[in-house]
């Protein structure tokens, strides 16, 4: 009987330790794979319209020293396009990916290509479905593509700009958008990997 009492007592003593371990495990699971302690990474957040997102992006581009890799769904913002050209003239290596489905007439893609910047286009995955139209062609599958819907940039391998903010005048002046600028080389590496995967599928116009 004495042996059993000692065994039960030992289990009771170990129970708080077990609970603490479970607690920390739950915290890690809920915090996500890329979570970091609050305040450990310098970051800025902006909201539009009129919340300074455009100016913050221009500043980030103007401060770039070596490289800018940007994947942007739509690019029509004149101030951002001029900042990209200035960076190119300073010798910054720039790679830009835009959505390759239906480019807007106001897109800055042509403007940037004419100034020697490496602009490529990408689409999302192929979507195939049968046409509902009653015709000879109805037996054929219609092919459409998903979007290259990212809005992020990696600057100098250490800064990441991301969020819903498209590089457009509407995003700055009319839309409800958000922009995060995060100083984190480890996060920048993850975004760079995503950029490289898309870059391999790009095409020129």
Secondary structure per residue as TSV (DSSP state, phi and psi in degrees):
chain	resnum	aa	ss	phi	psi
A	1	X	-	360.0	-38.9
A	2	X	H	-59.8	-38.8
A	3	X	H	-61.6	-40.3
A	4	X	H	-67.6	-38.2
A	5	X	H	-62.8	-42.6
A	6	X	H	-63.9	-37.0
A	7	X	H	-65.8	-44.9
A	8	X	H	-64.3	-43.0
A	9	X	H	-59.5	-41.3
A	10	X	H	-62.1	-38.2
A	11	X	H	-67.1	-39.4
A	12	X	H	-65.0	-38.0
A	13	X	H	-67.3	-33.9
A	14	X	H	-82.5	-12.0
A	15	X	H	-62.5	-45.6
A	16	X	H	-60.3	-37.0
A	17	X	H	-63.3	-42.9
A	18	X	H	-61.8	-43.6
A	19	X	H	-63.6	-39.5
A	20	X	H	-62.7	-39.7
A	21	X	H	-64.5	-42.4
A	22	X	H	-63.0	-41.2
A	23	X	H	-59.6	-48.8
A	24	X	H	-65.7	-34.2
A	25	X	H	-64.7	-44.1
A	26	X	H	-62.8	-41.9
A	27	X	H	-59.6	-42.6
A	28	X	H	-65.0	-40.7
A	29	X	H	-66.9	-40.5
A	30	X	H	-74.2	-27.1
A	31	X	H	-77.5	-16.8
A	32	X	-	89.5	164.1
A	33	X	T	-70.8	-22.7
A	34	X	T	-110.6	13.4
A	35	X	-	-70.6	146.6
A	36	X	-	-133.9	157.1
A	37	X	-	-57.2	142.1
A	38	X	T	-58.1	134.8
A	39	X	T	84.6	-4.0
A	40	X	S	-78.7	-24.8
A	41	X	S	-119.5	124.8
A	42	X	-	-64.8	130.0
A	43	X	E	-150.2	156.4
A	44	X	E	-128.7	146.9
A	45	X	E	-130.5	139.9
A	46	X	E	-134.3	149.7
A	47	X	E	-128.6	140.8
A	48	X	E	-113.4	163.4
A	49	X	S	-80.9	150.2
A	50	X	S	67.0	28.9
A	51	X	S	-104.6	9.4
A	52	X	S	92.7	8.1
A	53	X	H	-64.3	-44.9
A	54	X	H	-60.7	-47.2
A	55	X	H	-62.5	-37.0
A	56	X	H	-66.7	-39.7
A	57	X	H	-68.1	-41.5
A	58	X	H	-59.3	-44.2
A	59	X	H	-61.4	-43.5
A	60	X	H	-62.0	-43.2
A	61	X	H	-67.6	-41.2
A	62	X	H	-65.7	-25.0
A	63	X	T	-90.6	-4.6
A	64	X	-	-63.6	140.0
A	65	X	-	-113.3	-36.0
A	66	X	S	-122.2	-42.9
A	67	X	E	-154.5	149.9
A	68	X	E	-137.5	119.5
A	69	X	E	-114.5	115.8
A	70	X	E	-128.0	134.3
A	71	X	E	-119.4	111.0
A	72	X	E	-132.3	127.1
A	73	X	S	-59.7	-51.8
A	74	X	-	-133.1	135.2
A	75	X	B	-132.1	99.9
A	76	X	-	-128.3	2.5
A	77	X	-	-78.8	120.6
A	78	X	H	-67.6	-41.8
A	79	X	H	-65.2	-39.2
A	80	X	H	-70.0	-38.1
A	81	X	H	-63.1	-40.7
A	82	X	H	-66.8	-36.7
A	83	X	H	-64.8	-38.7
A	84	X	H	-63.9	-41.6
A	85	X	H	-64.1	-41.1
A	86	X	H	-61.3	-42.1
A	87	X	H	-62.9	-41.7
A	88	X	H	-60.4	-41.0
A	89	X	H	-68.0	-25.7
A	90	X	T	-78.6	-6.7
A	91	X	T	96.7	10.3
A	92	X	-	-72.6	132.1
A	93	X	E	-76.9	121.7
A	94	X	E	-122.2	130.2
A	95	X	E	-126.3	128.3
A	96	X	E	-126.9	129.3
A	97	X	E	-113.8	127.4
A	98	X	E	-117.2	162.4
A	99	X	E	-67.0	134.0
A	100	X	-	-100.5	15.5
A	101	X	S	-84.6	-77.3
A	102	X	S	-125.3	95.3
A	103	X	-	-75.5	133.5
A	104	X	-	-65.9	149.9
A	105	X	T	-64.2	-20.5
A	106	X	T	-95.3	5.1
A	107	X	-	-61.9	143.6
A	108	X	S	-89.0	7.1
A	109	X	H	-57.0	-50.4
A	110	X	H	-64.8	-44.2
A	111	X	H	-55.3	-43.6
A	112	X	H	-74.7	-38.0
A	113	X	H	-61.9	-40.5
A	114	X	T	-64.2	-18.9
A	115	X	T	-104.1	18.4
A	116	X	T	85.6	11.3
A	117	X	-	-90.8	139.4
A	118	X	E	-78.4	97.3
A	119	X	E	-107.8	125.4
A	120	X	E	-122.3	170.2
A	121	X	E	-129.9	146.9
A	122	X	E	-143.4	154.9
A	123	X	-	-123.9	163.7
A	124	X	-	-78.1	-166.6
A	125	X	-	-68.4	154.9
A	126	X	E	-70.9	135.0
A	127	X	E	-114.2	119.3
A	128	X	E	-112.6	137.1
A	129	X	E	-155.1	160.0
A	130	X	E	-83.9	136.8
A	131	X	-	-66.1	141.2
A	132	X	-	-91.3	-6.5
A	133	X	S	-72.2	139.1
A	134	X	-	-86.2	95.6
A	135	X	S	-159.0	177.8
A	136	X	G	-62.7	-29.3
A	137	X	G	-81.2	-5.6
A	138	X	G	-65.5	-21.3
A	139	X	G	-78.0	-10.1
A	140	X	S	-90.5	150.8
A	141	X	E	-82.2	140.5
A	142	X	E	-91.9	136.0
A	143	X	E	-111.9	125.1
A	144	X	E	-131.9	167.6
A	145	X	E	-121.4	150.3
A	146	X	-	-72.1	177.4
A	147	X	-	-96.4	153.9
A	148	X	-	-91.6	89.2
A	149	X	-	-101.5	10.9
A	150	X	-	-67.8	157.2
A	151	X	E	-142.1	74.5
A	152	X	E	-142.7	160.1
A	153	X	E	-143.6	142.2
A	154	X	E	-113.8	122.4
A	155	X	E	-115.6	123.9
A	156	X	T	57.3	21.9
A	157	X	T	67.7	15.2
A	158	X	T	-139.7	-18.5
A	159	X	E	-116.2	139.7
A	160	X	E	-124.8	128.7
A	161	X	E	-110.1	124.0
A	162	X	E	-151.3	168.9
A	163	X	E	136.5	-168.0
A	164	X	S	-83.4	-9.5
A	165	X	-	-66.5	110.1
A	166	X	-	-77.7	154.8
A	167	X	B	-85.5	64.6
A	168	X	S	-132.9	160.8
A	169	X	H	-67.3	-34.6
A	170	X	H	-64.5	-39.0
A	171	X	H	-62.8	-35.7
A	172	X	H	-77.8	-38.5
A	173	X	H	-105.5	-21.0
A	174	X	T	-130.0	-33.4
A	175	X	S	-86.2	155.6
A	176	X	-	-87.2	108.3
A	177	X	E	-135.1	170.1
A	178	X	E	-137.0	150.9
A	179	X	E	-138.0	131.3
A	180	X	E	-115.5	133.3
A	181	X	E	-119.0	117.4
A	182	X	E	-121.5	130.0
A	183	X	E	-96.3	96.7
A	184	X	-	-157.4	105.8
A	185	X	H	-58.8	-36.1
A	186	X	H	-67.8	-40.9
A	187	X	H	-68.0	-38.6
A	188	X	H	-59.9	-36.6
A	189	X	H	-64.8	-37.4
A	190	X	H	-67.0	-42.5
A	191	X	H	-67.5	-35.3
A	192	X	H	-63.9	-38.3
A	193	X	H	-62.4	-43.0
A	194	X	H	-63.5	-40.4
A	195	X	H	-62.1	-45.3
A	196	X	H	-62.7	-37.2
A	197	X	H	-61.8	-42.0
A	198	X	H	-73.3	-38.6
A	199	X	H	-56.4	-34.5
A	200	X	T	-66.2	-19.2
A	201	X	T	-102.3	2.4
A	202	X	-	-76.7	165.2
A	203	X	B	-139.6	161.8
A	204	X	-	-100.1	160.2
A	205	X	-	-119.2	360.0
